[in-house]
Amino acid sequence: MERVVITGMGVISPLGNDVDTYWNRLIKGESGVTLIDTFDTTRHKAKIAGLVRGFDADAIFGRKEARRMDRFCHFALAAAEQAMEDSGLVLEKVDRERMGVYVGSGIGGLGTLLEQDAILRERGPERVSPLLVPMMISNMAAAMISIRYGSQGPTLSPVTACSIGNTAIGEAFRLIAMGGADVIIAGGSEAAINEISLASFGNATALSTRNEDPAGASRPYDSGRDGFVIGEGAGILVLESLSHALRRDAQIYGEVTGYGASSDAYHMVATHPEGIGPYLAMKSALREAGIQPDEVDVIHAHATSTELGDRSETLAIKKLFGESAYKIPVTANKSMIGHMLGAAGGGQAISLVKSLNDGIIPPTINQEERDDICDLDYVPNVARKAKLNIGISNSFGFGGHNAVIVLQSYKN
């Protein structure tokens, strides 16, 4: 079996559009949640989101090319370009038949669909773009990255809702470990902050309506939480077999050592109240990594700031780790960036890699009054320095999809 390492990272997020900015703002405990100013929210219950700011697709790709992609593809391709540049891969020296792309999106080009639907209704079928379907389908982020880099190996676009990023990274890890590829660009992308998604999530009473305090709205584990905050962005990593990375003397950020997936088999949108699915996914990931629960140094939690979700994840952690659960720091990136849906796992994997490398755990901000059931160490409000070697990252999605990855500091 091949060892699998991380050699490149790229991110587009509500806290910044490069890894350094994103990371520095995370560890400072800054919030990227603001009032929505991209459309009229007058009749919406929730009026806040983790929006990507300062992103100019026309400047990055050129106006003609940008107009042929949905916003979720813009994010994915921009983050992939960062990750590839960071990796130092020289394409002419890569066997393209052994280079793949595993990048997914939960909702895909919903913005393009809404735009073209309006054109259909207002101007007729003759004016609908022939590119509507290829722009909106969720696999197009992976396809565009593959086209950009000429990768001819396996290309996969997993659709496991909010666990997509971890599913992509985990499945890519396994393929490389089995010798099926040398390099895979992996992660997730999402751009679903629009009128219809805000209305749907809002009518489901899933979103926070703390509109008067956007920065304080996403508050995982806090007893005053009232729902999640929708976000957008992309998180992309370059994974390589260790042998391939060493042959080219690559910079190695960390190692993927385990992946676990499970299903709640319970409900369309609600997680199992006892956290059975998350527990099984974490247990499976640790088993594959060959490590014991008490060897884990930090958990980057899914932690969406919903009562049931936060409680069930906490119960799952307690069930798996026992008394050690109270000794392991648990952090929630979503307290600062909101929930980037299909992009959440990729962005969170990057924050875990940075944690392991820098020895810093980002805080869970907006911790004021603890939920009685959520009584673990959630690194409240202020980042913490710590000696870190092994961490896990949790991602769970609608339909009961659970995906967990284990990352470790790289050692020869």
Residue pairs with C-beta under 8 A, 6 or more apart in sequence:
1 177
1 178
1 179
2 176
2 177
2 178
2 179
2 241
2 242
2 243
3 177
3 241
3 242
3 255
4 173
4 176
4 177
4 239
4 240
4 241
4 242
4 255
4 256
4 257
5 239
5 240
5 241
5 242
5 245
5 250
5 252
5 253
5 254
5 255
5 256
5 410
6 237
6 238
6 239
6 252
6 253
6 254
6 255
6 256
6 353
6 407
7 86
7 87
7 88
7 89
7 238
7 239
7 240
7 245
7 250
7 251
7 252
7 253
8 82
8 83
8 84
8 85
8 86
8 87
8 88
8 89
8 237
8 238
9 19
9 82
9 83
9 86
9 236
9 237
9 238
9 253
9 350
9 353
10 18
10 19
10 78
10 79
10 80
10 81
10 82
10 83
10 84
10 85
10 86
10 234
10 235
10 236
10 237
11 17
11 18
11 19
11 22
11 79
11 82
11 233
11 234
11 235
11 236
11 346
11 347
11 350
12 52
12 55
12 75
12 78
12 79
12 189
12 233
12 234
13 22
13 32
13 50
13 52
13 231
13 233
13 234
13 235
13 337
13 340
13 347
14 32
14 33
14 50
14 51
14 52
14 53
14 231
14 232
14 233
14 336
14 337
14 338
14 340
15 21
15 22
15 25
15 26
15 30
15 32
15 336
15 337
16 22
16 24
16 25
17 52
17 54
17 55
17 78
18 82
19 82
19 86
19 350
19 354
22 347
22 350
22 351
23 350
23 351
23 354
23 358
25 32
25 336
26 333
26 336
26 337
26 351
26 362
27 358
27 360
27 362
27 363
27 383
28 383
29 336
29 362
29 363
29 365
29 381
29 382
29 383
30 336
31 214
31 215
31 216
31 218
31 335
31 336
31 365
32 50
32 51
32 231
32 336
32 337
32 338
33 48
33 49
33 50
33 214
33 215
33 217
33 218
33 229
33 231
33 336
33 337
33 338
34 48
34 49
34 50
34 51
34 214
34 215
35 41
35 47
35 48
35 211
35 214
36 47
36 48
36 49
36 51
36 193
36 198
38 51
38 193
39 194
39 195
41 47
41 198
44 195
44 198
44 199
44 202
45 202
45 203
45 207
45 209
46 198
46 201
46 202
46 207
46 208
46 209
46 211
46 227
46 229
46 230
47 209
47 211
48 208
48 210
48 211
48 214
48 217
48 229
49 193
49 198
49 229
49 230
49 231
49 232
49 338
50 218
50 229
50 230
50 231
50 232
50 233
50 337
50 338
50 339
50 340
51 193
51 231
51 232
52 75
52 191
52 232
52 233
55 74
55 75
55 78
57 66
57 69
57 71
57 74
57 78
58 66
60 66
60 74
60 78
61 69
61 74
61 77
66 74
68 131
68 135
69 77
69 135
69 140
69 144
70 108
70 109
70 111
70 112
70 135
70 136
70 140
70 191
71 109
71 111
71 191
71 232
72 105
72 107
72 108
72 109
72 111
72 141
72 189
72 190
72 191
72 192
72 234
73 109
73 135
73 140
73 141
73 144
73 189
74 191
75 189
75 190
75 191
75 232
75 233
75 234
75 343
76 103
76 105
76 141
76 142
76 144
76 145
76 187
76 188
76 189
76 234
76 236
77 141
77 144
77 145
77 148
78 234
79 187
79 189
79 233
79 234
79 235
79 236
79 346
80 101
80 103
80 145
80 148
80 149
80 185
80 187
80 234
80 236
81 148
82 236
83 185
83 187
83 236
83 237
83 238
84 149
84 185
84 238
86 238
87 238
87 240
87 250
87 251
88 248
88 250
88 251
89 183
89 238
89 248
89 250
90 248
91 149
91 150
93 248
94 182
94 183
95 182
96 149
96 150
96 151
96 152
96 153
97 152
97 153
98 153
98 181
98 182
98 183
99 149
99 151
99 152
99 153
99 181
99 182
99 183
99 184
100 151
100 153
100 154
100 155
100 156
100 172
100 175
100 181
100 183
100 184
100 185
101 142
101 143
101 145
101 146
101 149
101 151
101 155
101 156
101 184
101 185
101 186
102 142
102 154
102 155
102 156
102 157
102 158
102 168
102 169
102 171
102 172
102 184
102 185
102 186
102 187
103 141
103 142
103 145
103 157
103 168
103 185
103 186
103 187
103 188
103 189
103 236
104 138
104 139
104 141
104 142
104 156
104 157
104 158
104 159
104 160
104 164
104 165
104 167
104 168
104 188
104 189
104 342
105 138
105 141
105 157
105 159
105 164
105 188
105 189
105 190
105 342
105 343
106 138
106 159
106 161
106 162
106 164
106 188
106 190
106 192
106 341
106 342
106 397
107 138
107 190
107 192
107 197
107 341
107 342
108 136
108 137
108 138
108 140
109 135
109 136
109 137
109 138
109 140
110 136
110 191
110 192
110 194
110 196
110 197
111 191
111 192
111 194
112 132
112 135
112 136
113 132
113 136
114 194
114 195
114 196
116 128
116 129
116 132
119 127
119 128
119 129
120 127
120 128
129 135
134 140
138 157
138 159
139 155
139 157
141 157
141 189
141 234
142 155
142 156
142 157
143 155
143 157
145 151
145 185
146 152
146 155
149 185
151 183
151 185
153 180
153 181
153 183
153 184
154 175
154 180
154 181
154 184
156 168
156 171
158 164
158 167
158 168
158 171
160 167
160 397
160 399
160 401
160 403
161 341
161 342
161 397
161 398
161 399
161 401
162 302
162 304
162 339
162 341
162 342
162 344
162 345
162 395
162 396
162 397
162 398
162 401
163 261
163 345
163 395
163 396
163 397
163 401
163 402
163 403
164 188
164 341
164 342
164 343
164 345
164 395
164 397
165 187
165 188
165 235
165 342
165 343
165 344
165 345
165 346
165 347
165 348
165 349
165 395
166 259
166 345
166 348
166 349
166 393
166 394
166 395
166 403
166 404
166 405
167 261
167 345
167 395
167 401
167 403
168 186
168 187
168 188
168 345
168 346
169 186
169 187
169 237
169 239
169 256
169 259
169 345
169 346
169 349
169 405
170 256
170 259
170 260
170 261
170 285
170 403
170 404
170 405
171 259
172 181
172 184
172 186
172 239
173 239
173 256
173 259
173 405
174 259
175 181
175 184
176 182
176 183
176 184
176 239
176 240
176 241
177 241
179 241
181 241
182 240
182 241
182 244
183 238
183 239
183 240
183 241
183 244
184 238
184 239
185 236
185 237
185 238
185 239
186 236
186 237
186 238
186 239
186 346
187 234
187 235
187 236
187 237
187 343
187 345
187 346
187 349
188 234
188 235
188 342
188 343
188 344
188 345
188 346
189 233
189 234
189 236
189 342
189 343
189 346
190 231
190 232
190 233
190 234
190 340
190 341
190 342
190 343
190 344
191 232
192 230
192 232
192 341
193 230
193 231
193 232
197 230
198 207
198 230
201 207
201 230
202 209
204 269
205 227
206 227
206 228
206 269
206 306
207 227
207 228
207 229
207 230
208 217
208 218
208 225
208 226
208 227
208 228
208 229
208 305
209 226
209 227
210 216
210 217
210 226
211 217
214 229
216 366
217 226
217 229
217 305
217 366
218 225
218 228
218 229
218 305
218 334
218 335
218 336
218 338
218 339
218 366
219 225
219 305
219 335
219 365
219 366
219 367
219 368
220 301
220 303
220 304
220 305
220 310
220 332
220 334
220 335
220 364
220 366
220 378
221 303
221 310
221 314
221 332
221 364
221 367
221 370
221 371
221 374
221 378
222 305
222 366
222 367
222 368
222 369
222 370
222 371
223 369
223 370
223 371
223 372
224 368
224 369
225 305
225 306
225 307
225 310
227 305
227 306
228 304
228 305
228 306
228 309
228 334
228 338
228 339
229 305
229 334
229 338
229 339
230 338
230 339
230 341
231 334
231 337
231 338
231 339
231 340
231 341
231 343
231 344
232 340
232 341
232 343
233 337
233 340
233 343
233 347
234 343
234 346
234 347
235 340
235 343
235 344
235 345
235 346
235 347
235 348
235 349
235 350
236 346
237 346
237 349
237 350
237 353
239 256
240 250
242 252
242 255
245 252
252 410
253 353
253 357
253 410
254 353
254 356
254 357
254 407
254 408
254 409
254 410
255 407
255 408
255 409
255 410
256 405
256 406
256 407
257 288
257 289
257 290
257 291
257 406
257 407
257 408
258 284
258 285
258 286
258 287
258 288
258 289
258 290
258 291
258 404
258 405
258 406
259 284
259 285
259 288
259 403
259 404
259 405
259 406
260 280
260 281
260 282
260 283
260 284
260 285
260 286
260 287
260 288
260 402
260 403
260 404
261 281
261 284
261 401
261 402
261 403
261 404
262 277
262 278
262 280
262 281
262 284
262 402
263 277
263 399
263 400
263 401
263 402
264 271
264 272
264 276
264 277
264 400
264 402
265 277
265 400
266 272
266 276
266 277
266 400
267 400
268 398
268 399
269 398
269 399
270 308
271 277
271 278
271 308
271 309
271 312
271 313
271 396
271 400
272 312
272 400
273 308
273 311
273 312
274 312
274 315
274 316
274 319
275 312
275 313
275 314
275 315
275 316
275 317
275 319
276 316
277 316
277 396
277 400
277 402
278 302
278 312
278 313
278 316
278 394
278 396
278 402
278 404
279 315
279 316
279 319
279 320
280 402
281 394
281 396
281 402
281 403
281 404
282 316
282 317
282 320
282 392
282 394
282 404
283 320
284 404
285 392
285 404
285 405
285 406
286 292
286 293
286 296
286 320
286 392
286 406
288 406
289 390
289 406
289 408
291 390
291 406
293 320
293 321
293 322
293 324
294 321
294 324
295 389
295 390
296 321
296 324
296 328
296 390
296 391
296 392
297 328
297 329
297 386
297 387
297 388
297 389
297 390
297 391
298 328
298 329
298 330
298 331
298 352
298 355
298 356
298 361
298 386
298 388
298 391
298 392
299 317
299 328
299 329
299 330
299 331
299 391
299 392
299 393
299 394
300 331
300 332
300 333
300 348
300 351
300 352
300 355
300 391
300 392
300 393
300 394
301 313
301 317
301 330
301 331
301 332
301 394
302 309
302 313
302 334
302 344
302 394
302 395
302 396
303 309
303 310
303 313
303 330
303 332
303 333
303 334
303 335
303 364
304 310
304 334
304 339
305 332
305 334
305 335
305 339
307 371
309 396
310 371
310 374
311 371
311 373
311 374
313 394
313 396
314 373
314 374
314 375
314 376
315 373
317 325
317 328
317 330
317 376
318 325
318 376
321 328
325 376
326 375
326 376
326 377
327 377
328 376
328 377
329 361
329 377
329 378
329 379
329 384
329 386
330 364
330 376
330 377
330 378
330 379
331 355
331 361
331 362
331 363
331 364
331 378
331 379
332 364
332 378
333 347
333 348
333 351
333 362
334 344
335 363
335 364
335 365
335 366
336 362
336 365
337 347
340 347
344 395
345 393
345 395
345 403
345 405
348 393
348 395
349 393
349 405
349 407
351 362
352 391
352 392
352 393
352 407
353 407
354 360
355 361
355 362
355 388
355 391
356 388
356 389
356 391
356 407
356 408
356 409
357 409
359 385
359 386
359 387
359 388
360 383
360 384
360 385
360 386
361 379
361 383
361 384
361 385
361 386
361 388
362 379
362 383
363 379
363 380
363 381
363 382
363 383
363 384
364 378
364 379
364 380
364 381
365 381
366 381
367 378
367 380
367 381
388 409
389 408
389 409
390 406
390 407
390 408
390 409
391 406
391 407
391 408
392 404
392 405
392 406
392 407
393 404
393 405
393 407
394 402
394 404
395 402
395 403
395 404
396 402
396 403
397 403
